[in-house]
């Protein structure tokens, strides 16, 4: 035992080797047993070997020859065992009971549960579409004389964009006006004859009733011809207007499809250019049909805000309002289309652009929020490691209302101002001693929920009556 730094019980006997020794001049074999023992020390395990003669050895002719060797072996074994006990005392200067009472301290990061207002979002995938898209075509045939815009230019409603040769239509207008003048003169003559015939019929009977009626029909026919001439004049004037192509909406003009000097036709399949209205602009997105009832109720209370994010869901591109819900659900996907309108003052949204949509459905006031990293899941459901006042942890079952971005809203299980572990849970179990890491002070504020990458969907929680097994994730 020496200085009391070890116990004999620490000697490990794990190997017994039986040697077959045939002494000189002996007729019978006698077995010697060599025993190897291992003792733990500060530098590792020390091997100690001892030899002895079995007690069951029978007396024989070689007994007298073997007895001196047996005595020497026993003496050597005793000395070796004494050396082993003395050497084993350098493993640990503290008593074994003191070593067992020291518990390992686990470094962790923590955060404090807070009570605050958390926005609740519904997320969906959407595509930007122009509020108005106009494919401009010619309504008359003729040569394209002028193009008064630059590709990519923002144009105003009513602005002159192109001019088609108006001269043929000006000639047609002049012809229609001349025909009208001629027919009007014929109509005046027919009306005068009608008045004469009717007067002769009444005064002297020199005219028959049939002649009077025929003249009245002639007046009506000429009146119809004059009206037709007037319509022809209006048509010619309209064609002249069509020669001057103006912008029907305010928007951005695209690439020109027809150059000046080409002959355009009203029956051309391709447009001359396309105008898209970008301010405001619309976004079509989809939501599961299960969310439509909640969205419809919130729309009845007021306008819902919609946020558009880029493809990576990192940068917010704009904020708009929900306009309407489509009148039917897509049976193949179980989703419905919704339309939102954005001012798009900075032109961050472009037609056919893919965007991630976050629809602000509600603001959950006075909610208990903790970082989503604190939530653990096990066979019994969701739980957290709550930090006690003595710097130990306990397994606390919680019910998660929903998870938004990096924040989880807790329905039950955690109260505001309680501290939970957010990192290092894999080394914890019920009652583990912890130490807060440097750089992650107690009371770290959970991140604001208006960030990105949020699911916005409720998360299922476990009942508090079925606590998870300590240390289970």
C-alpha positions as CSV (number, residue, x, y, z in Angstrom):
1,X,0.0,0.0,0.0
2,X,3.0,2.4,0.7
3,X,1.7,6.0,0.7
4,X,-1.9,5.1,0.4
5,X,-2.1,6.1,-3.3
6,X,-3.5,2.8,-4.5
7,X,-5.5,-0.2,-3.5
8,X,-4.7,-3.9,-4.0
9,X,-8.0,-4.4,-5.7
10,X,-6.7,-2.4,-8.7
11,X,-4.4,-5.3,-9.7
12,X,-5.7,-6.9,-12.9
13,X,-5.0,-10.6,-13.3
14,X,-5.8,-11.4,-16.9
15,X,-3.3,-14.0,-18.0
16,X,-2.2,-17.4,-16.6
17,X,0.3,-19.3,-18.6
18,X,1.1,-22.9,-17.8
19,X,4.6,-24.0,-18.6
20,X,5.6,-27.7,-19.0
21,X,9.0,-28.2,-17.4
22,X,11.0,-31.4,-17.9
23,X,13.8,-31.4,-15.3
24,X,17.1,-33.2,-16.0
25,X,16.9,-36.9,-15.1
26,X,13.3,-36.9,-14.2
27,X,10.9,-39.4,-15.7
28,X,7.6,-37.5,-15.0
29,X,6.6,-34.0,-16.1
30,X,5.8,-31.4,-13.5
31,X,3.8,-28.2,-14.3
32,X,4.8,-24.7,-13.1
33,X,2.2,-21.9,-13.3
34,X,3.4,-18.5,-14.3
35,X,0.9,-15.7,-13.4
36,X,1.1,-12.2,-15.1
37,X,-0.6,-9.2,-13.3
38,X,-1.2,-5.7,-14.7
39,X,-1.3,-2.7,-12.4
40,X,-2.5,0.8,-13.6
41,X,0.0,3.6,-13.0
42,X,0.4,7.2,-14.1
43,X,2.4,6.1,-17.1
44,X,0.0,3.3,-18.1
45,X,-0.3,-0.4,-17.1
46,X,2.7,-2.2,-15.5
47,X,3.1,-5.9,-16.1
48,X,4.2,-8.1,-13.2
49,X,5.0,-11.8,-13.6
50,X,5.2,-14.6,-10.8
51,X,5.7,-18.4,-11.0
52,X,4.7,-21.2,-8.6
53,X,4.2,-25.0,-8.5
54,X,0.7,-26.4,-8.6
55,X,-0.6,-27.8,-5.3
56,X,-1.8,-30.8,-7.0
57,X,1.7,-31.9,-8.0
58,X,2.3,-35.5,-7.0
59,X,5.4,-36.8,-5.2
60,X,7.7,-38.6,-7.4
61,X,11.2,-39.3,-8.3
62,X,11.9,-35.7,-9.3
63,X,10.5,-34.2,-6.0
64,X,13.8,-33.7,-4.4
65,X,15.3,-32.1,-7.4
66,X,12.3,-29.6,-7.9
67,X,11.9,-28.4,-4.3
68,X,14.7,-25.9,-4.3
69,X,13.4,-24.4,-7.5
70,X,9.9,-24.2,-6.1
71,X,11.1,-22.3,-3.0
72,X,13.0,-19.8,-5.2
73,X,9.9,-19.3,-7.4
74,X,7.6,-18.7,-4.5
75,X,10.0,-16.2,-3.0
76,X,10.4,-14.4,-6.3
77,X,6.6,-14.2,-6.7
78,X,6.2,-12.7,-3.2
79,X,8.8,-10.0,-4.0
80,X,7.2,-9.2,-7.3
81,X,3.7,-8.9,-5.8
82,X,5.1,-6.5,-3.2
83,X,6.8,-4.4,-5.9
84,X,3.4,-4.3,-7.8
85,X,1.5,-3.0,-4.8
86,X,4.1,-0.4,-4.2
87,X,4.2,0.8,-7.8
88,X,0.4,0.9,-8.2
89,X,0.2,3.7,-5.7
90,X,1.1,6.6,-8.2
91,X,-2.1,6.7,-10.3
92,X,-4.0,9.5,-8.5
93,X,-3.1,11.4,-5.3
94,X,-6.8,12.0,-4.5
95,X,-9.0,9.3,-2.9
96,X,-11.3,7.4,-5.2
97,X,-14.4,8.7,-3.4
98,X,-13.3,12.3,-4.1
99,X,-12.7,11.6,-7.8
100,X,-16.2,10.0,-8.2
101,X,-17.9,13.1,-6.6
102,X,-16.6,15.5,-9.3
103,X,-19.1,15.9,-12.1
104,X,-18.1,17.0,-15.6
105,X,-19.0,20.6,-16.6
106,X,-20.4,21.0,-20.1
107,X,-19.8,24.3,-21.9
108,X,-23.0,25.5,-23.6
109,X,-24.7,28.6,-25.2
110,X,-27.9,29.9,-23.7
111,X,-30.7,32.3,-24.4
112,X,-33.5,33.9,-22.4
113,X,-37.2,33.3,-23.3
114,X,-39.0,36.6,-24.1
115,X,-42.5,37.8,-24.3
116,X,-43.1,39.9,-27.4
117,X,-45.2,40.3,-30.6
118,X,-44.4,37.8,-33.3
119,X,-45.6,38.2,-36.9
120,X,-47.1,35.0,-38.3
121,X,-46.4,34.5,-42.1
122,X,-47.7,32.1,-44.7
123,X,-45.1,31.4,-47.4
124,X,-45.5,30.5,-51.0
125,X,-43.8,30.5,-54.4
126,X,-44.8,33.1,-56.9
127,X,-44.1,34.6,-60.2
128,X,-44.1,38.3,-61.1
129,X,-46.4,39.4,-63.9
130,X,-46.9,42.8,-65.4
131,X,-50.0,44.6,-64.2
132,X,-50.8,45.3,-67.9
133,X,-49.1,43.7,-70.9
134,X,-49.9,45.2,-74.4
135,X,-48.8,43.7,-77.6
136,X,-49.0,46.6,-80.1
137,X,-50.0,45.8,-83.7
138,X,-50.9,47.9,-86.6
139,X,-54.6,48.3,-87.3
140,X,-54.0,49.5,-90.9
141,X,-51.8,48.4,-93.8
142,X,-49.0,50.7,-94.9
143,X,-45.4,51.6,-94.6
144,X,-43.9,52.3,-91.2
145,X,-42.6,55.8,-91.5
146,X,-41.4,56.8,-88.0
147,X,-40.5,55.2,-84.7
148,X,-40.5,57.8,-81.9
149,X,-39.2,55.7,-79.0
150,X,-36.0,54.0,-77.9
151,X,-36.0,50.4,-76.8
152,X,-36.4,50.0,-73.1
153,X,-37.9,53.5,-72.8
154,X,-40.6,54.3,-70.2
155,X,-43.6,55.8,-72.1
156,X,-46.7,57.5,-71.0
157,X,-50.3,56.7,-71.9
158,X,-51.2,58.5,-75.2
159,X,-47.6,59.2,-76.2
160,X,-47.0,58.9,-80.0
161,X,-44.8,55.8,-80.7
162,X,-44.9,55.2,-84.4
163,X,-46.4,56.6,-87.6
164,X,-47.7,54.6,-90.6
165,X,-47.9,56.4,-94.0
166,X,-51.3,58.3,-93.7
167,X,-51.5,59.6,-97.3
168,X,-53.6,56.7,-98.8
169,X,-56.1,57.2,-96.0
170,X,-56.2,60.9,-96.4
171,X,-57.1,60.4,-100.0
172,X,-59.8,58.0,-99.0
173,X,-61.2,60.6,-96.7
174,X,-61.3,63.2,-99.4
175,X,-63.2,60.8,-101.7
176,X,-65.7,60.0,-99.0
177,X,-66.3,63.7,-98.4
178,X,-66.8,64.4,-102.1
179,X,-69.3,61.5,-102.4
180,X,-71.2,62.9,-99.5
181,X,-71.5,66.3,-101.1
182,X,-72.9,64.7,-104.3
183,X,-75.4,62.6,-102.5
184,X,-76.6,65.5,-100.4
185,X,-77.4,67.5,-103.6
186,X,-79.4,64.6,-105.0
187,X,-81.2,64.2,-101.8
188,X,-82.2,67.9,-101.8
189,X,-83.6,67.6,-105.3
190,X,-85.6,64.5,-104.4
191,X,-87.1,66.3,-101.4
192,X,-88.2,69.3,-103.6
193,X,-89.9,67.0,-106.1
194,X,-91.7,65.2,-103.3
195,X,-93.1,68.4,-102.0
196,X,-94.3,69.4,-105.5
197,X,-96.0,66.1,-106.1
198,X,-97.7,66.2,-102.8
199,X,-99.0,69.7,-103.5
200,X,-100.3,68.8,-107.0
201,X,-102.1,65.8,-105.6
202,X,-103.9,68.0,-103.0
203,X,-104.7,71.0,-105.2
204,X,-105.8,69.6,-108.6
205,X,-105.3,65.9,-108.5
206,X,-102.8,66.2,-111.4
207,X,-100.5,63.7,-109.6
208,X,-101.5,60.2,-108.5
209,X,-101.0,58.9,-105.0
210,X,-98.6,56.3,-106.4
211,X,-96.3,58.9,-107.9
212,X,-96.2,60.7,-104.6
213,X,-95.4,57.5,-102.7
214,X,-92.6,56.6,-105.1
215,X,-91.0,60.0,-104.8
216,X,-91.1,59.7,-101.0
217,X,-89.3,56.3,-101.2
218,X,-86.7,57.9,-103.5
219,X,-86.1,60.6,-100.8
220,X,-85.6,57.9,-98.2
221,X,-83.1,56.0,-100.3
222,X,-81.0,59.1,-100.9
223,X,-81.1,59.9,-97.2
224,X,-79.7,56.5,-96.6
225,X,-77.0,57.1,-99.2
226,X,-76.0,60.3,-97.5
227,X,-75.7,58.6,-94.1
228,X,-73.5,55.9,-95.7
229,X,-71.3,58.6,-97.0
230,X,-71.0,60.1,-93.6
231,X,-70.0,56.7,-92.1
232,X,-67.4,56.3,-94.9
233,X,-65.9,59.7,-93.9
234,X,-65.8,58.6,-90.2
235,X,-64.1,55.4,-91.2
236,X,-61.5,57.3,-93.3
237,X,-60.9,59.6,-90.3
238,X,-60.4,56.6,-88.0
239,X,-57.9,55.0,-90.4
240,X,-56.0,58.3,-90.2
241,X,-56.0,58.0,-86.4
242,X,-54.8,54.4,-86.7
243,X,-51.8,55.6,-88.7
244,X,-50.6,57.3,-85.5
245,X,-49.8,54.6,-83.0
246,X,-49.9,55.8,-79.4
247,X,-49.2,54.0,-76.1
248,X,-52.4,52.6,-74.6
249,X,-50.8,52.4,-71.1
250,X,-48.0,53.8,-69.1
251,X,-45.2,51.4,-68.9
252,X,-41.8,50.2,-70.3
253,X,-41.4,49.4,-73.9
254,X,-39.5,46.4,-75.0
255,X,-37.4,45.5,-78.0
256,X,-38.6,46.8,-81.4
257,X,-39.7,44.0,-83.7
258,X,-40.2,46.0,-86.9
259,X,-37.9,48.7,-88.2
260,X,-38.9,51.8,-90.1
261,X,-39.4,51.3,-93.9
262,X,-41.1,48.0,-93.6
263,X,-44.7,47.4,-94.7
264,X,-46.9,46.4,-91.8
265,X,-50.3,44.7,-92.0
266,X,-53.3,44.5,-89.7
267,X,-53.2,40.7,-90.1
268,X,-49.5,40.3,-89.0
269,X,-49.1,37.6,-86.4
270,X,-46.2,39.3,-84.5
271,X,-46.6,42.6,-82.7
272,X,-44.5,45.6,-83.5
273,X,-43.5,46.0,-79.9
274,X,-44.7,45.1,-76.4
275,X,-45.4,47.4,-73.5
276,X,-45.5,46.2,-69.9
277,X,-46.7,48.2,-67.0
278,X,-44.2,47.8,-64.1
279,X,-45.6,50.4,-61.7
280,X,-47.6,48.9,-60.2
281,X,-46.8,45.3,-60.8
282,X,-48.5,42.1,-59.8
283,X,-47.3,38.8,-58.3
284,X,-49.2,35.5,-58.6
285,X,-48.4,32.9,-55.9
286,X,-49.9,29.8,-54.5
287,X,-50.9,28.7,-51.0
288,X,-52.3,25.3,-49.8
289,X,-56.0,25.1,-49.8
290,X,-56.0,24.5,-46.0
291,X,-54.9,28.1,-45.5
292,X,-57.6,29.7,-47.7
293,X,-60.2,29.9,-44.9
294,X,-57.8,31.8,-42.6
295,X,-56.7,34.1,-45.4
296,X,-60.3,34.9,-46.3
297,X,-61.2,35.7,-42.7
298,X,-58.3,38.1,-42.4
299,X,-59.1,39.8,-45.7
300,X,-62.6,40.5,-44.4
301,X,-61.0,42.4,-41.5
302,X,-58.6,44.5,-43.5
303,X,-55.8,44.6,-46.1
304,X,-53.1,42.0,-45.8
305,X,-49.5,42.8,-46.3
306,X,-47.3,40.7,-48.7
307,X,-43.5,40.6,-48.9
308,X,-41.6,39.5,-51.9
309,X,-38.1,38.0,-51.5
310,X,-35.5,36.9,-54.1
311,X,-34.8,33.4,-55.3
312,X,-32.4,32.8,-52.4
313,X,-35.0,34.1,-49.9
314,X,-32.4,36.5,-48.6
315,X,-33.2,39.9,-50.0
316,X,-36.6,41.6,-49.7
317,X,-37.6,43.0,-53.1
318,X,-40.8,44.8,-52.2
319,X,-43.9,45.1,-50.0
320,X,-47.4,45.1,-51.4
321,X,-51.0,44.2,-50.6
322,X,-53.1,41.1,-51.3
323,X,-55.6,41.9,-54.1
324,X,-57.7,38.7,-54.4
325,X,-58.0,34.9,-54.3
326,X,-58.7,32.9,-57.4
327,X,-62.2,31.5,-57.7
328,X,-61.1,27.9,-57.9
329,X,-58.6,25.4,-56.4
330,X,-56.2,23.4,-58.6
331,X,-57.1,19.8,-58.0
332,X,-53.8,18.4,-59.2
333,X,-51.8,20.3,-56.6
334,X,-54.3,21.2,-53.9
335,X,-53.4,24.8,-54.0
336,X,-55.1,28.1,-54.9
337,X,-53.7,31.1,-56.7
338,X,-53.6,34.5,-55.1
339,X,-52.7,37.9,-56.6
340,X,-50.8,40.7,-54.8
341,X,-50.0,44.2,-56.1
342,X,-46.7,46.0,-55.5
343,X,-45.9,49.7,-56.1
344,X,-42.4,48.7,-57.4
345,X,-41.1,52.2,-57.3
346,X,-37.5,51.0,-57.5
347,X,-38.2,48.5,-60.3
348,X,-36.9,45.6,-58.2
349,X,-39.6,43.3,-59.6
350,X,-39.6,42.3,-63.3
351,X,-42.2,40.2,-65.2
352,X,-41.7,36.4,-65.1
353,X,-39.3,36.8,-62.2
354,X,-39.4,34.0,-59.6
355,X,-40.0,35.2,-56.0
356,X,-40.6,33.8,-52.5
357,X,-43.8,35.3,-51.0
358,X,-44.5,35.9,-47.3
359,X,-48.1,36.8,-46.5
360,X,-48.5,38.4,-43.1
361,X,-51.5,36.7,-41.8
362,X,-51.6,37.8,-38.2
363,X,-49.5,39.4,-35.4
364,X,-49.3,37.0,-32.4
365,X,-49.1,39.4,-29.4
366,X,-47.5,38.6,-26.1
367,X,-46.0,35.4,-27.4
368,X,-43.2,33.5,-25.6
369,X,-40.3,33.3,-28.0
370,X,-37.0,31.3,-27.9
371,X,-34.4,30.5,-30.5
372,X,-35.4,27.6,-32.7
373,X,-32.0,26.0,-32.0
374,X,-33.1,25.3,-28.4
375,X,-35.9,23.0,-29.5
376,X,-34.9,19.3,-29.3
377,X,-37.0,16.3,-30.5
378,X,-37.1,12.9,-29.0
379,X,-39.5,9.9,-28.8
380,X,-41.7,11.7,-26.4
381,X,-41.9,14.9,-28.6
382,X,-40.3,18.3,-28.4
383,X,-38.4,19.5,-25.3
384,X,-35.7,22.0,-24.2
385,X,-33.0,22.0,-21.6
386,X,-34.0,24.7,-19.1
387,X,-31.2,26.2,-17.0
388,X,-31.8,26.2,-13.2
389,X,-30.3,28.6,-10.7
390,X,-27.6,26.2,-9.6
391,X,-26.2,26.0,-13.2
392,X,-27.7,22.6,-13.8
393,X,-30.2,21.7,-16.5
394,X,-33.5,19.9,-16.5
395,X,-35.4,18.4,-19.4
396,X,-38.6,20.4,-20.0
397,X,-41.3,19.2,-22.5
398,X,-42.7,22.1,-24.5
399,X,-45.4,22.7,-27.0
400,X,-44.3,24.6,-30.1
401,X,-47.0,26.9,-31.6
402,X,-45.1,27.6,-34.8
403,X,-41.5,28.3,-35.9
404,X,-40.8,31.5,-37.8
405,X,-37.3,31.9,-39.2
406,X,-34.9,31.4,-36.2
407,X,-37.6,31.9,-33.6
408,X,-40.0,29.4,-32.1
409,X,-43.2,30.5,-30.4
410,X,-43.9,28.3,-27.3
411,X,-47.5,27.6,-26.4
412,X,-46.6,25.8,-23.1
413,X,-43.7,24.5,-21.1
414,X,-41.5,27.7,-20.9
415,X,-42.2,31.0,-19.3
416,X,-40.7,34.4,-20.2
417,X,-37.3,35.1,-18.5
418,X,-36.4,31.4,-18.3
419,X,-33.0,30.5,-19.7
420,X,-32.7,27.6,-22.2
421,X,-29.7,25.9,-23.8
422,X,-29.2,26.7,-27.5
423,X,-26.0,24.9,-28.3
424,X,-24.2,21.9,-26.8
425,X,-27.3,19.9,-26.0
426,X,-25.8,16.6,-27.3
427,X,-23.7,16.3,-24.2
428,X,-26.4,17.1,-21.7
429,X,-28.8,15.0,-19.7
430,X,-31.1,15.6,-16.7
431,X,-29.1,17.4,-14.0
432,X,-25.9,18.0,-16.0
433,X,-23.7,20.8,-14.8
434,X,-23.2,23.6,-17.4
435,X,-20.9,26.5,-18.0
436,X,-21.9,29.4,-20.3
437,X,-19.4,29.8,-23.1
438,X,-17.5,33.1,-23.5
439,X,-19.1,35.3,-26.1
440,X,-22.6,33.8,-25.6
441,X,-23.8,35.5,-22.4
442,X,-26.8,34.5,-20.5
443,X,-29.9,36.2,-21.7
444,X,-29.1,36.3,-25.4
445,X,-32.0,37.9,-27.3
446,X,-33.7,35.6,-29.9
447,X,-33.5,36.9,-33.4
448,X,-36.3,39.0,-34.8
449,X,-38.9,36.9,-36.6
450,X,-39.1,39.2,-39.6
451,X,-36.0,37.7,-41.2
452,X,-35.8,35.2,-43.9
453,X,-36.0,31.5,-44.6
454,X,-39.0,31.1,-42.4
455,X,-41.5,28.3,-42.9
456,X,-44.3,30.2,-41.3
457,X,-46.1,27.0,-40.6
458,X,-47.3,25.7,-37.2
459,X,-45.0,23.1,-35.6
460,X,-46.4,20.2,-33.7
461,X,-45.6,20.0,-30.0
462,X,-45.6,17.3,-27.4
463,X,-47.8,17.0,-24.4
464,X,-46.1,18.0,-21.1
465,X,-47.3,14.9,-19.3
466,X,-45.0,12.6,-21.4
467,X,-41.5,13.9,-20.6
468,X,-38.7,12.7,-22.8
469,X,-36.0,10.4,-21.6
470,X,-33.1,12.5,-20.2
471,X,-30.4,12.9,-22.8
472,X,-32.6,11.7,-25.7
473,X,-32.7,13.9,-28.8
